Amino acid sequence: MTTTTSGAAQVELAIGGMTCASCAARIEKKLNRMDGVEATVNYATEKAKVTFADDIAVEDLIATVEATGYTAQEPTPPRDESGDGGGPSDEEIATRSCGRSGSG
């Protein structure tokens, strides 16, 4: 998700390949070395929150992370909860049996 405020934009990137807090620190350091970028990377959530100048593209941020040896992508939007997301409906779940046979 990318948001824009006056003169700056924000994005939350999903980061892959981190194995420890040092990995997160390395990515954060590389992103923060870019002019007009302020980033924090959370190892536990595997996300980077990045504020960047309007003249920087999200693709540039992703390329910087990838050049550091990790993967990065914008998170996919949350699934639509309208019931057509491919999973069972509430009615299907309610009518399922627990698999036990007999009454005793």
N, C-alpha and C positions, 0 to 999 in steps of 0.2 A: 504494500500500500504506500503510495506516494502522496504526500500533502505538500502544499505550497503556502508559505507565508511571505510577507514583504521581503523580497530580496533573497530568500532562502527557501529551500525545499527540504522535506524530511522523507526518509524511506526506512523501512525495516527489512533487512535482508536475512534470509535463512542461510546459515553458514554450515557447511558440511566438512567433515574430515578432521575436526578438532579432537584431540585426545587428552588435552589437559589445559589448565589455566594459562600456561605459557603460550599455547597456541593462540588463545584468545588475545593475549597481550601483544603477540606478534602482529596479528591482523589489525588490532586497534592502532598500533604504532604506525603501520604502513598507511592506513587510511588517514590518520591524523597528519601525516607528512604531506598530504596533498593540500595545495592551496585552496582555502575556502571550505575545508571539510572539518567537521567535528564529529567523532564517532566514539561510541562505547560498544564493546562486544561482551556478551554474556555467554560464558562457556556452558552453563547449566541449561539455558534455554536454546542454545545454538542460534542466537540472533544477534544482529548488529543493528543498532539504532544510529542512523547517520543523518546529520544536518549538513547540507551542502549548498554552495552558491548556485545561482540559476544558470551559470555558464558551464556547469558540470553535468554530464549525463549519468544516469543510473548505470548505464553500460560501462562507464569509466570506473565506477566504484567496484562493480562486479569484476572487471578485468584486473583491477589492483589486487583484489582478494585472490583471484585465480592465479595471478603471477606469484603470489606468496605461497602457493601450493595447496590451497583449499578450494572448496566450491562455494558459490554464492548464487542466490536467486531471490527474486521478489517472492514472498510467500503467496501461495494460491489463495484466492478469496474463500471465505467460509462457504460451505455447502448450503444450498437453499433448503430450508426446513419445510418446504411445502408438501413433502411426501413423495416426490418423484425423484429422490436422490439415489434410487437403486436398492435401498435397504428395505426390510419388511415394514409394512405399515403398522400403526398401533393396533389395529384390528387383528392383523395376522399374529402379532406377538401375543395378544390376549387370548387367542383361540388355540394356541399351541399347548400340547400336553407335555408333561415332564418326562414322558417315556416309560413310566411305570405301568406294568400290566397287572390286572387283578385288583381286588379291593382289600387284600389282607394277607 
